[in-house]
Amino acid sequence: MPLSAGMQQALENWIITRLKSKCPVCGGSQFGYNGVYGLGLLDDGAFVPGKFQPVIPLACLDCGNVVLISAIALGLTKDDTKQQPK
């Protein structure tokens, strides 16, 4: 799901306040992101059909380290693990 302007602003505010605009691996200050993805949920090692956790991957543009941020925790999506990504 693409990020709206409001979602982008909320994410950028989170990066500034929580990550302090620094990559935890290399100290880089530039991150790339492009949407909300559905991370499949597992039950006893098997994927559960139709259940996803919405996450936003943040990639450091210097070293490539990726941090997954919960879109639910940021208030960008509802807490509905049955929601399938589009």
HTML snippet that shows the backbone in 3Dmol.js (N, CA, C, O; Angstrom):
<script src="https://3Dmol.org/build/3Dmol-min.js"></script>
<div id="view" style="width:600px;height:400px;position:relative"></div>
<script>
const pdb = `
ATOM      1  N   MET A   1       0.847  -1.157   0.000  1.00  0.00           N
ATOM      2  CA  MET A   1       0.000   0.000   0.000  1.00  0.00           C
ATOM      3  C   MET A   1       0.903   1.233   0.000  1.00  0.00           C
ATOM      4  O   MET A   1       1.782   1.357   0.853  1.00  0.00           O
ATOM      5  N   PRO A   2       0.695   2.124  -0.931  1.00  0.00           N
ATOM      6  CA  PRO A   2       1.505   3.350  -0.951  1.00  0.00           C
ATOM      7  C   PRO A   2       1.196   4.230   0.272  1.00  0.00           C
ATOM      8  O   PRO A   2       0.109   4.151   0.845  1.00  0.00           O
ATOM      9  N   LEU A   3       2.148   5.052   0.653  1.00  0.00           N
ATOM     10  CA  LEU A   3       1.968   5.953   1.791  1.00  0.00           C
ATOM     11  C   LEU A   3       1.382   7.279   1.327  1.00  0.00           C
ATOM     12  O   LEU A   3       1.866   7.880   0.367  1.00  0.00           O
ATOM     13  N   SER A   4       0.338   7.730   2.016  1.00  0.00           N
ATOM     14  CA  SER A   4      -0.231   9.052   1.739  1.00  0.00           C
ATOM     15  C   SER A   4       0.730  10.114   2.286  1.00  0.00           C
ATOM     16  O   SER A   4       1.696   9.785   2.974  1.00  0.00           O
ATOM     17  N   ALA A   5       0.466  11.369   1.979  1.00  0.00           N
ATOM     18  CA  ALA A   5       1.317  12.455   2.474  1.00  0.00           C
ATOM     19  C   ALA A   5       1.312  12.482   4.005  1.00  0.00           C
ATOM     20  O   ALA A   5       2.350  12.715   4.624  1.00  0.00           O
ATOM     21  N   GLY A   6       0.148  12.245   4.616  1.00  0.00           N
ATOM     22  CA  GLY A   6       0.055  12.222   6.075  1.00  0.00           C
ATOM     23  C   GLY A   6       0.833  11.066   6.685  1.00  0.00           C
ATOM     24  O   GLY A   6       1.472  11.214   7.727  1.00  0.00           O
ATOM     25  N   MET A   7       0.771   9.903   6.021  1.00  0.00           N
ATOM     26  CA  MET A   7       1.522   8.740   6.487  1.00  0.00           C
ATOM     27  C   MET A   7       3.013   8.994   6.383  1.00  0.00           C
ATOM     28  O   MET A   7       3.772   8.639   7.285  1.00  0.00           O
ATOM     29  N   GLN A   8       3.436   9.606   5.287  1.00  0.00           N
ATOM     30  CA  GLN A   8       4.857   9.915   5.105  1.00  0.00           C
ATOM     31  C   GLN A   8       5.341  10.853   6.205  1.00  0.00           C
ATOM     32  O   GLN A   8       6.431  10.667   6.746  1.00  0.00           O
ATOM     33  N   GLN A   9       4.537  11.859   6.537  1.00  0.00           N
ATOM     34  CA  GLN A   9       4.920  12.811   7.577  1.00  0.00           C
ATOM     35  C   GLN A   9       5.032  12.117   8.931  1.00  0.00           C
ATOM     36  O   GLN A   9       5.973  12.370   9.683  1.00  0.00           O
ATOM     37  N   ALA A  10       4.074  11.242   9.241  1.00  0.00           N
ATOM     38  CA  ALA A  10       4.116  10.504  10.512  1.00  0.00           C
ATOM     39  C   ALA A  10       5.362   9.627  10.582  1.00  0.00           C
ATOM     40  O   ALA A  10       6.012   9.553  11.625  1.00  0.00           O
ATOM     41  N   LEU A  11       5.693   8.967   9.484  1.00  0.00           N
ATOM     42  CA  LEU A  11       6.879   8.113   9.447  1.00  0.00           C
ATOM     43  C   LEU A  11       8.156   8.937   9.588  1.00  0.00           C
ATOM     44  O   LEU A  11       9.064   8.552  10.324  1.00  0.00           O
ATOM     45  N   GLU A  12       8.228  10.061   8.891  1.00  0.00           N
ATOM     46  CA  GLU A  12       9.417  10.918   8.997  1.00  0.00           C
ATOM     47  C   GLU A  12       9.583  11.465  10.411  1.00  0.00           C
ATOM     48  O   GLU A  12      10.703  11.566  10.913  1.00  0.00           O
ATOM     49  N   ASN A  13       8.467  11.819  11.057  1.00  0.00           N
ATOM     50  CA  ASN A  13       8.538  12.271  12.454  1.00  0.00           C
ATOM     51  C   ASN A  13       9.055  11.152  13.350  1.00  0.00           C
ATOM     52  O   ASN A  13       9.845  11.400  14.262  1.00  0.00           O
ATOM     53  N   TRP A  14       8.611   9.914  13.095  1.00  0.00           N
ATOM     54  CA  TRP A  14       9.073   8.768  13.878  1.00  0.00           C
ATOM     55  C   TRP A  14      10.575   8.574  13.686  1.00  0.00           C
ATOM     56  O   TRP A  14      11.297   8.336  14.654  1.00  0.00           O
ATOM     57  N   ILE A  15      11.050   8.673  12.445  1.00  0.00           N
ATOM     58  CA  ILE A  15      12.480   8.513  12.161  1.00  0.00           C
ATOM     59  C   ILE A  15      13.288   9.547  12.944  1.00  0.00           C
ATOM     60  O   ILE A  15      14.322   9.217  13.524  1.00  0.00           O
ATOM     61  N   ILE A  16      12.828  10.771  12.961  1.00  0.00           N
ATOM     62  CA  ILE A  16      13.554  11.848  13.641  1.00  0.00           C
ATOM     63  C   ILE A  16      13.558  11.649  15.152  1.00  0.00           C
ATOM     64  O   ILE A  16      14.592  11.811  15.801  1.00  0.00           O
ATOM     65  N   THR A  17      12.386  11.291  15.719  1.00  0.00           N
ATOM     66  CA  THR A  17      12.303  11.202  17.176  1.00  0.00           C
ATOM     67  C   THR A  17      12.796   9.874  17.737  1.00  0.00           C
ATOM     68  O   THR A  17      13.391   9.853  18.814  1.00  0.00           O
ATOM     69  N   ARG A  18      12.564   8.767  17.036  1.00  0.00           N
ATOM     70  CA  ARG A  18      12.915   7.454  17.579  1.00  0.00           C
ATOM     71  C   ARG A  18      14.283   6.963  17.114  1.00  0.00           C
ATOM     72  O   ARG A  18      15.072   6.464  17.916  1.00  0.00           O
ATOM     73  N   LEU A  19      14.562   7.106  15.816  1.00  0.00           N
ATOM     74  CA  LEU A  19      15.863   6.678  15.321  1.00  0.00           C
ATOM     75  C   LEU A  19      16.901   7.787  15.474  1.00  0.00           C
ATOM     76  O   LEU A  19      18.093   7.579  15.251  1.00  0.00           O
ATOM     77  N   LYS A  20      16.430   8.944  15.852  1.00  0.00           N
ATOM     78  CA  LYS A  20      17.297  10.129  15.957  1.00  0.00           C
ATOM     79  C   LYS A  20      18.001  10.388  14.628  1.00  0.00           C
ATOM     80  O   LYS A  20      19.111  10.917  14.581  1.00  0.00           O
ATOM     81  N   SER A  21      17.309   9.990  13.531  1.00  0.00           N
ATOM     82  CA  SER A  21      17.814  10.160  12.166  1.00  0.00           C
ATOM     83  C   SER A  21      19.148   9.470  11.935  1.00  0.00           C
ATOM     84  O   SER A  21      19.919   9.892  11.073  1.00  0.00           O
ATOM     85  N   LYS A  22      19.433   8.419  12.688  1.00  0.00           N
ATOM     86  CA  LYS A  22      20.698   7.695  12.536  1.00  0.00           C
ATOM     87  C   LYS A  22      20.445   6.205  12.358  1.00  0.00           C
ATOM     88  O   LYS A  22      19.615   5.622  13.056  1.00  0.00           O
ATOM     89  N   CYS A  23      21.153   5.602  11.435  1.00  0.00           N
ATOM     90  CA  CYS A  23      21.097   4.160  11.242  1.00  0.00           C
ATOM     91  C   CYS A  23      21.780   3.504  12.437  1.00  0.00           C
ATOM     92  O   CYS A  23      22.871   3.927  12.820  1.00  0.00           O
ATOM     93  N   PRO A  24      21.164   2.474  13.041  1.00  0.00           N
ATOM     94  CA  PRO A  24      21.796   1.821  14.187  1.00  0.00           C
ATOM     95  C   PRO A  24      23.047   1.019  13.824  1.00  0.00           C
ATOM     96  O   PRO A  24      23.803   0.633  14.716  1.00  0.00           O
ATOM     97  N   VAL A  25      23.281   0.761  12.531  1.00  0.00           N
ATOM     98  CA  VAL A  25      24.452  -0.015  12.114  1.00  0.00           C
ATOM     99  C   VAL A  25      25.626   0.886  11.760  1.00  0.00           C
ATOM    100  O   VAL A  25      26.730   0.710  12.274  1.00  0.00           O
ATOM    101  N   CYS A  26      25.379   1.871  10.861  1.00  0.00           N
ATOM    102  CA  CYS A  26      26.491   2.682  10.355  1.00  0.00           C
ATOM    103  C   CYS A  26      26.433   4.155  10.745  1.00  0.00           C
ATOM    104  O   CYS A  26      27.383   4.898  10.496  1.00  0.00           O
ATOM    105  N   GLY A  27      25.332   4.583  11.354  1.00  0.00           N
ATOM    106  CA  GLY A  27      25.198   5.994  11.719  1.00  0.00           C
ATOM    107  C   GLY A  27      24.727   6.867  10.581  1.00  0.00           C
ATOM    108  O   GLY A  27      24.657   8.087  10.725  1.00  0.00           O
ATOM    109  N   GLY A  28      24.398   6.256   9.436  1.00  0.00           N
ATOM    110  CA  GLY A  28      23.906   7.017   8.284  1.00  0.00           C
ATOM    111  C   GLY A  28      22.627   7.768   8.629  1.00  0.00           C
ATOM    112  O   GLY A  28      21.925   7.417   9.577  1.00  0.00           O
ATOM    113  N   SER A  29      22.335   8.797   7.855  1.00  0.00           N
ATOM    114  CA  SER A  29      21.186   9.638   8.187  1.00  0.00           C
ATOM    115  C   SER A  29      20.117   9.696   7.094  1.00  0.00           C
ATOM    116  O   SER A  29      19.188  10.498   7.183  1.00  0.00           O
ATOM    117  N   GLN A  30      20.237   8.861   6.073  1.00  0.00           N
ATOM    118  CA  GLN A  30      19.238   8.872   5.007  1.00  0.00           C
ATOM    119  C   GLN A  30      18.599   7.490   4.897  1.00  0.00           C
ATOM    120  O   GLN A  30      19.285   6.470   4.835  1.00  0.00           O
ATOM    121  N   PHE A  31      17.262   7.487   4.875  1.00  0.00           N
ATOM    122  CA  PHE A  31      16.509   6.245   4.796  1.00  0.00           C
ATOM    123  C   PHE A  31      15.572   6.281   3.598  1.00  0.00           C
ATOM    124  O   PHE A  31      15.072   7.335   3.207  1.00  0.00           O
ATOM    125  N   GLY A  32      15.349   5.105   3.027  1.00  0.00           N
ATOM    126  CA  GLY A  32      14.394   4.976   1.936  1.00  0.00           C
ATOM    127  C   GLY A  32      13.236   4.101   2.371  1.00  0.00           C
ATOM    128  O   GLY A  32      13.415   3.146   3.127  1.00  0.00           O
ATOM    129  N   TYR A  33      12.053   4.431   1.892  1.00  0.00           N
ATOM    130  CA  TYR A  33      10.851   3.634   2.156  1.00  0.00           C
ATOM    131  C   TYR A  33       9.869   3.915   1.030  1.00  0.00           C
ATOM    132  O   TYR A  33       9.935   4.964   0.389  1.00  0.00           O
ATOM    133  N   ASN A  34       8.954   2.974   0.789  1.00  0.00           N
ATOM    134  CA  ASN A  34       8.004   3.233  -0.285  1.00  0.00           C
ATOM    135  C   ASN A  34       6.623   2.657  -0.062  1.00  0.00           C
ATOM    136  O   ASN A  34       5.800   2.699  -0.976  1.00  0.00           O
ATOM    137  N   GLY A  35       6.331   2.123   1.105  1.00  0.00           N
ATOM    138  CA  GLY A  35       4.978   1.633   1.322  1.00  0.00           C
ATOM    139  C   GLY A  35       4.853   0.721   2.507  1.00  0.00           C
ATOM    140  O   GLY A  35       5.823   0.438   3.210  1.00  0.00           O
ATOM    141  N   VAL A  36       3.621   0.262   2.719  1.00  0.00           N
ATOM    142  CA  VAL A  36       3.305  -0.680   3.784  1.00  0.00           C
ATOM    143  C   VAL A  36       3.200  -2.058   3.152  1.00  0.00           C
ATOM    144  O   VAL A  36       2.536  -2.233   2.130  1.00  0.00           O
ATOM    145  N   TYR A  37       3.853  -3.029   3.760  1.00  0.00           N
ATOM    146  CA  TYR A  37       3.846  -4.402   3.261  1.00  0.00           C
ATOM    147  C   TYR A  37       3.204  -5.310   4.289  1.00  0.00           C
ATOM    148  O   TYR A  37       3.210  -5.004   5.482  1.00  0.00           O
ATOM    149  N   GLY A  38       2.653  -6.419   3.839  1.00  0.00           N
ATOM    150  CA  GLY A  38       2.087  -7.406   4.743  1.00  0.00           C
ATOM    151  C   GLY A  38       3.089  -8.511   4.988  1.00  0.00           C
ATOM    152  O   GLY A  38       3.478  -9.222   4.061  1.00  0.00           O
ATOM    153  N   LEU A  39       3.510  -8.659   6.237  1.00  0.00           N
ATOM    154  CA  LEU A  39       4.440  -9.711   6.624  1.00  0.00           C
ATOM    155  C   LEU A  39       3.611 -10.900   7.088  1.00  0.00           C
ATOM    156  O   LEU A  39       2.858 -10.798   8.057  1.00  0.00           O
ATOM    157  N   GLY A  40       3.749 -12.029   6.395  1.00  0.00           N
ATOM    158  CA  GLY A  40       2.948 -13.206   6.711  1.00  0.00           C
ATOM    159  C   GLY A  40       3.203 -13.725   8.116  1.00  0.00           C
ATOM    160  O   GLY A  40       4.337 -13.705   8.597  1.00  0.00           O
ATOM    161  N   LEU A  41       2.146 -14.189   8.773  1.00  0.00           N
ATOM    162  CA  LEU A  41       2.253 -14.726  10.127  1.00  0.00           C
ATOM    163  C   LEU A  41       2.413 -16.240  10.080  1.00  0.00           C
ATOM    164  O   LEU A  41       1.868 -16.914   9.206  1.00  0.00           O
ATOM    165  N   LEU A  42       3.175 -16.758  11.042  1.00  0.00           N
ATOM    166  CA  LEU A  42       3.423 -18.195  11.143  1.00  0.00           C
ATOM    167  C   LEU A  42       2.710 -18.783  12.350  1.00  0.00           C
ATOM    168  O   LEU A  42       2.540 -18.115  13.370  1.00  0.00           O
ATOM    169  N   ASP A  43       2.295 -20.039  12.226  1.00  0.00           N
ATOM    170  CA  ASP A  43       1.746 -20.802  13.338  1.00  0.00           C
ATOM    171  C   ASP A  43       2.381 -22.182  13.275  1.00  0.00           C
ATOM    172  O   ASP A  43       2.144 -22.929  12.326  1.00  0.00           O
ATOM    173  N   ASP A  44       3.177 -22.527  14.263  1.00  0.00           N
ATOM    174  CA  ASP A  44       3.923 -23.792  14.268  1.00  0.00           C
ATOM    175  C   ASP A  44       4.761 -23.972  13.010  1.00  0.00           C
ATOM    176  O   ASP A  44       4.849 -25.075  12.470  1.00  0.00           O
ATOM    177  N   GLY A  45       5.372 -22.898  12.547  1.00  0.00           N
ATOM    178  CA  GLY A  45       6.277 -22.967  11.402  1.00  0.00           C
ATOM    179  C   GLY A  45       5.617 -22.918  10.040  1.00  0.00           C
ATOM    180  O   GLY A  45       6.314 -22.982   9.027  1.00  0.00           O
ATOM    181  N   ALA A  46       4.300 -22.807   9.975  1.00  0.00           N
ATOM    182  CA  ALA A  46       3.597 -22.750   8.690  1.00  0.00           C
ATOM    183  C   ALA A  46       2.887 -21.402   8.557  1.00  0.00           C
ATOM    184  O   ALA A  46       2.353 -20.872   9.532  1.00  0.00           O
ATOM    185  N   PHE A  47       2.889 -20.857   7.343  1.00  0.00           N
ATOM    186  CA  PHE A  47       2.190 -19.602   7.106  1.00  0.00           C
ATOM    187  C   PHE A  47       0.692 -19.789   7.311  1.00  0.00           C
ATOM    188  O   PHE A  47       0.114 -20.799   6.909  1.00  0.00           O
ATOM    189  N   VAL A  48       0.082 -18.799   7.941  1.00  0.00           N
ATOM    190  CA  VAL A  48      -1.359 -18.825   8.164  1.00  0.00           C
ATOM    191  C   VAL A  48      -2.008 -18.041   7.033  1.00  0.00           C
ATOM    192  O   VAL A  48      -1.813 -16.829   6.940  1.00  0.00           O
ATOM    193  N   PRO A  49      -2.776 -18.703   6.172  1.00  0.00           N
ATOM    194  CA  PRO A  49      -3.391 -18.000   5.041  1.00  0.00           C
ATOM    195  C   PRO A  49      -4.270 -16.837   5.500  1.00  0.00           C
ATOM    196  O   PRO A  49      -5.080 -16.979   6.417  1.00  0.00           O
ATOM    197  N   GLY A  50      -4.098 -15.691   4.852  1.00  0.00           N
ATOM    198  CA  GLY A  50      -4.938 -14.534   5.122  1.00  0.00           C
ATOM    199  C   GLY A  50      -4.565 -13.698   6.325  1.00  0.00           C
ATOM    200  O   GLY A  50      -5.258 -12.725   6.622  1.00  0.00           O
ATOM    201  N   LYS A  51      -3.486 -14.041   7.039  1.00  0.00           N
ATOM    202  CA  LYS A  51      -3.093 -13.250   8.211  1.00  0.00           C
ATOM    203  C   LYS A  51      -1.748 -12.577   7.951  1.00  0.00           C
ATOM    204  O   LYS A  51      -0.767 -13.224   7.587  1.00  0.00           O
ATOM    205  N   PHE A  52      -1.733 -11.261   8.149  1.00  0.00           N
ATOM    206  CA  PHE A  52      -0.543 -10.469   7.882  1.00  0.00           C
ATOM    207  C   PHE A  52      -0.354  -9.412   8.951  1.00  0.00           C
ATOM    208  O   PHE A  52      -1.318  -8.932   9.548  1.00  0.00           O
ATOM    209  N   GLN A  53       0.902  -9.052   9.186  1.00  0.00           N
ATOM    210  CA  GLN A  53       1.258  -7.937  10.059  1.00  0.00           C
ATOM    211  C   GLN A  53       1.743  -6.812   9.154  1.00  0.00           C
ATOM    212  O   GLN A  53       2.725  -7.000   8.436  1.00  0.00           O
ATOM    213  N   PRO A  54       1.087  -5.641   9.162  1.00  0.00           N
ATOM    214  CA  PRO A  54       1.523  -4.548   8.293  1.00  0.00           C
ATOM    215  C   PRO A  54       2.808  -3.898   8.814  1.00  0.00           C
ATOM    216  O   PRO A  54       2.868  -3.460   9.963  1.00  0.00           O
ATOM    217  N   VAL A  55       3.826  -3.841   7.968  1.00  0.00           N
ATOM    218  CA  VAL A  55       5.114  -3.264   8.345  1.00  0.00           C
ATOM    219  C   VAL A  55       5.598  -2.295   7.264  1.00  0.00           C
ATOM    220  O   VAL A  55       5.197  -2.373   6.103  1.00  0.00           O
ATOM    221  N   ILE A  56       6.462  -1.389   7.683  1.00  0.00           N
ATOM    222  CA  ILE A  56       7.113  -0.461   6.763  1.00  0.00           C
ATOM    223  C   ILE A  56       8.605  -0.725   6.840  1.00  0.00           C
ATOM    224  O   ILE A  56       9.217  -0.473   7.878  1.00  0.00           O
ATOM    225  N   PRO A  57       9.217  -1.234   5.752  1.00  0.00           N
ATOM    226  CA  PRO A  57      10.666  -1.425   5.767  1.00  0.00           C
ATOM    227  C   PRO A  57      11.380  -0.076   5.558  1.00  0.00           C
ATOM    228  O   PRO A  57      11.103   0.639   4.595  1.00  0.00           O
ATOM    229  N   LEU A  58      12.287   0.250   6.461  1.00  0.00           N
ATOM    230  CA  LEU A  58      13.142   1.431   6.315  1.00  0.00           C
ATOM    231  C   LEU A  58      14.528   0.932   5.956  1.00  0.00           C
ATOM    232  O   LEU A  58      15.117   0.150   6.703  1.00  0.00           O
ATOM    233  N   ALA A  59      15.055   1.369   4.831  1.00  0.00           N
ATOM    234  CA  ALA A  59      16.382   0.938   4.395  1.00  0.00           C
ATOM    235  C   ALA A  59      17.361   2.097   4.498  1.00  0.00           C
ATOM    236  O   ALA A  59      17.108   3.183   3.977  1.00  0.00           O
ATOM    237  N   CYS A  60      18.486   1.859   5.178  1.00  0.00           N
ATOM    238  CA  CYS A  60      19.550   2.863   5.230  1.00  0.00           C
ATOM    239  C   CYS A  60      20.143   2.979   3.831  1.00  0.00           C
ATOM    240  O   CYS A  60      20.528   1.976   3.230  1.00  0.00           O
ATOM    241  N   LEU A  61      20.215   4.190   3.321  1.00  0.00           N
ATOM    242  CA  LEU A  61      20.738   4.390   1.972  1.00  0.00           C
ATOM    243  C   LEU A  61      22.262   4.340   1.917  1.00  0.00           C
ATOM    244  O   LEU A  61      22.845   4.369   0.833  1.00  0.00           O
ATOM    245  N   ASP A  62      22.918   4.265   3.093  1.00  0.00           N
ATOM    246  CA  ASP A  62      24.372   4.152   3.114  1.00  0.00           C
ATOM    247  C   ASP A  62      24.846   2.702   3.170  1.00  0.00           C
ATOM    248  O   ASP A  62      25.714   2.301   2.394  1.00  0.00           O
ATOM    249  N   CYS A  63      24.272   1.905   4.097  1.00  0.00           N
ATOM    250  CA  CYS A  63      24.767   0.536   4.268  1.00  0.00           C
ATOM    251  C   CYS A  63      23.758  -0.542   3.870  1.00  0.00           C
ATOM    252  O   CYS A  63      24.126  -1.711   3.748  1.00  0.00           O
ATOM    253  N   GLY A  64      22.501  -0.169   3.668  1.00  0.00           N
ATOM    254  CA  GLY A  64      21.490  -1.136   3.269  1.00  0.00           C
ATOM    255  C   GLY A  64      20.803  -1.847   4.415  1.00  0.00           C
ATOM    256  O   GLY A  64      19.945  -2.696   4.172  1.00  0.00           O
ATOM    257  N   ASN A  65      21.148  -1.534   5.661  1.00  0.00           N
ATOM    258  CA  ASN A  65      20.457  -2.142   6.798  1.00  0.00           C
ATOM    259  C   ASN A  65      18.966  -1.831   6.698  1.00  0.00           C
ATOM    260  O   ASN A  65      18.577  -0.706   6.387  1.00  0.00           O
ATOM    261  N   VAL A  66      18.129  -2.848   6.967  1.00  0.00           N
ATOM    262  CA  VAL A  66      16.685  -2.669   6.898  1.00  0.00           C
ATOM    263  C   VAL A  66      16.080  -2.865   8.288  1.00  0.00           C
ATOM    264  O   VAL A  66      16.365  -3.846   8.975  1.00  0.00           O
ATOM    265  N   VAL A  67      15.245  -1.917   8.681  1.00  0.00           N
ATOM    266  CA  VAL A  67      14.519  -1.970   9.939  1.00  0.00           C
ATOM    267  C   VAL A  67      13.038  -2.053   9.592  1.00  0.00           C
ATOM    268  O   VAL A  67      12.547  -1.263   8.786  1.00  0.00           O
ATOM    269  N   LEU A  68      12.315  -3.011  10.198  1.00  0.00           N
ATOM    270  CA  LEU A  68      10.876  -3.128   9.970  1.00  0.00           C
ATOM    271  C   LEU A  68      10.137  -2.405  11.087  1.00  0.00           C
ATOM    272  O   LEU A  68      10.357  -2.677  12.268  1.00  0.00           O
ATOM    273  N   ILE A  69       9.258  -1.482  10.706  1.00  0.00           N
ATOM    274  CA  ILE A  69       8.487  -0.702  11.656  1.00  0.00           C
ATOM    275  C   ILE A  69       7.027  -1.125  11.545  1.00  0.00           C
ATOM    276  O   ILE A  69       6.502  -1.241  10.438  1.00  0.00           O
ATOM    277  N   SER A  70       6.373  -1.354  12.664  1.00  0.00           N
ATOM    278  CA  SER A  70       4.967  -1.735  12.668  1.00  0.00           C
ATOM    279  C   SER A  70       4.102  -0.555  12.250  1.00  0.00           C
ATOM    280  O   SER A  70       4.139   0.503  12.878  1.00  0.00           O
ATOM    281  N   ALA A  71       3.325  -0.738  11.191  1.00  0.00           N
ATOM    282  CA  ALA A  71       2.408   0.314  10.744  1.00  0.00           C
ATOM    283  C   ALA A  71       1.285   0.505  11.757  1.00  0.00           C
ATOM    284  O   ALA A  71       0.715   1.592  11.849  1.00  0.00           O
ATOM    285  N   ILE A  72       0.960  -0.536  12.517  1.00  0.00           N
ATOM    286  CA  ILE A  72      -0.066  -0.428  13.556  1.00  0.00           C
ATOM    287  C   ILE A  72       0.434   0.460  14.689  1.00  0.00           C
ATOM    288  O   ILE A  72      -0.292   1.339  15.155  1.00  0.00           O
ATOM    289  N   ALA A  73       1.674   0.236  15.137  1.00  0.00           N
ATOM    290  CA  ALA A  73       2.243   1.027  16.236  1.00  0.00           C
ATOM    291  C   ALA A  73       2.320   2.507  15.872  1.00  0.00           C
ATOM    292  O   ALA A  73       2.188   3.369  16.741  1.00  0.00           O
ATOM    293  N   LEU A  74       2.534   2.803  14.589  1.00  0.00           N
ATOM    294  CA  LEU A  74       2.579   4.193  14.151  1.00  0.00           C
ATOM    295  C   LEU A  74       1.191   4.777  13.937  1.00  0.00           C
ATOM    296  O   LEU A  74       1.051   5.976  13.695  1.00  0.00           O
ATOM    297  N   GLY A  75       0.165   3.937  14.025  1.00  0.00           N
ATOM    298  CA  GLY A  75      -1.195   4.411  13.814  1.00  0.00           C
ATOM    299  C   GLY A  75      -1.555   4.607  12.352  1.00  0.00           C
ATOM    300  O   GLY A  75      -2.507   5.319  12.034  1.00  0.00           O
ATOM    301  N   LEU A  76      -0.792   3.973  11.455  1.00  0.00           N
ATOM    302  CA  LEU A  76      -1.026   4.157  10.019  1.00  0.00           C
ATOM    303  C   LEU A  76      -2.016   3.153   9.446  1.00  0.00           C
ATOM    304  O   LEU A  76      -2.600   3.389   8.388  1.00  0.00           O
ATOM    305  N   THR A  77      -2.207   2.036  10.138  1.00  0.00           N
ATOM    306  CA  THR A  77      -3.195   1.039   9.731  1.00  0.00           C
ATOM    307  C   THR A  77      -3.896   0.522  10.971  1.00  0.00           C
ATOM    308  O   THR A  77      -3.422   0.718  12.089  1.00  0.00           O
ATOM    309  N   LYS A  78      -5.020  -0.136  10.772  1.00  0.00           N
ATOM    310  CA  LYS A  78      -5.773  -0.702  11.887  1.00  0.00           C
ATOM    311  C   LYS A  78      -5.171  -2.043  12.286  1.00  0.00           C
ATOM    312  O   LYS A  78      -4.503  -2.700  11.488  1.00  0.00           O
ATOM    313  N   ASP A  79      -5.414  -2.430  13.509  1.00  0.00           N
ATOM    314  CA  ASP A  79      -4.943  -3.714  14.024  1.00  0.00           C
ATOM    315  C   ASP A  79      -5.879  -4.808  13.543  1.00  0.00           C
ATOM    316  O   ASP A  79      -6.798  -5.206  14.258  1.00  0.00           O
ATOM    317  N   ASP A  80      -5.647  -5.289  12.341  1.00  0.00           N
ATOM    318  CA  ASP A  80      -6.477  -6.333  11.747  1.00  0.00           C
ATOM    319  C   ASP A  80      -5.570  -7.325  11.064  1.00  0.00           C
ATOM    320  O   ASP A  80      -5.242  -7.160   9.889  1.00  0.00           O
ATOM    321  N   THR A  81      -5.154  -8.367  11.789  1.00  0.00           N
ATOM    322  CA  THR A  81      -4.210  -9.324  11.228  1.00  0.00           C
ATOM    323  C   THR A  81      -4.835 -10.198  10.160  1.00  0.00           C
ATOM    324  O   THR A  81      -4.125 -10.973   9.518  1.00  0.00           O
ATOM    325  N   LYS A  82      -6.134 -10.102   9.947  1.00  0.00           N
ATOM    326  CA  LYS A  82      -6.781 -10.833   8.862  1.00  0.00           C
ATOM    327  C   LYS A  82      -6.764 -10.052   7.559  1.00  0.00           C
ATOM    328  O   LYS A  82      -7.130 -10.583   6.511  1.00  0.00           O
ATOM    329  N   GLN A  83      -6.339  -8.786   7.616  1.00  0.00           N
ATOM    330  CA  GLN A  83      -6.306  -7.926   6.444  1.00  0.00           C
ATOM    331  C   GLN A  83      -5.219  -8.414   5.497  1.00  0.00           C
ATOM    332  O   GLN A  83      -4.080  -8.626   5.913  1.00  0.00           O
ATOM    333  N   GLN A  84      -5.559  -8.589   4.249  1.00  0.00           N
ATOM    334  CA  GLN A  84      -4.579  -9.009   3.250  1.00  0.00           C
ATOM    335  C   GLN A  84      -4.040  -7.778   2.542  1.00  0.00           C
ATOM    336  O   GLN A  84      -4.801  -6.858   2.241  1.00  0.00           O
ATOM    337  N   PRO A  85      -2.735  -7.744   2.268  1.00  0.00           N
ATOM    338  CA  PRO A  85      -2.147  -6.607   1.550  1.00  0.00           C
ATOM    339  C   PRO A  85      -2.658  -6.561   0.119  1.00  0.00           C
ATOM    340  O   PRO A  85      -2.994  -7.584  -0.477  1.00  0.00           O
ATOM    341  N   LYS A  86      -2.707  -5.360  -0.410  1.00  0.00           N
ATOM    342  CA  LYS A  86      -3.158  -5.178  -1.807  1.00  0.00           C
ATOM    343  C   LYS A  86      -1.989  -4.988  -2.724  1.00  0.00           C
ATOM    344  O   LYS A  86      -2.170  -4.821  -3.930  1.00  0.00           O
TER     345      LYS A  86
END
`;
const viewer = $3Dmol.createViewer("view");
viewer.addModel(pdb, "pdb");
viewer.setStyle({}, {cartoon: {color: "spectrum"}});
viewer.zoomTo();
viewer.render();
</script>
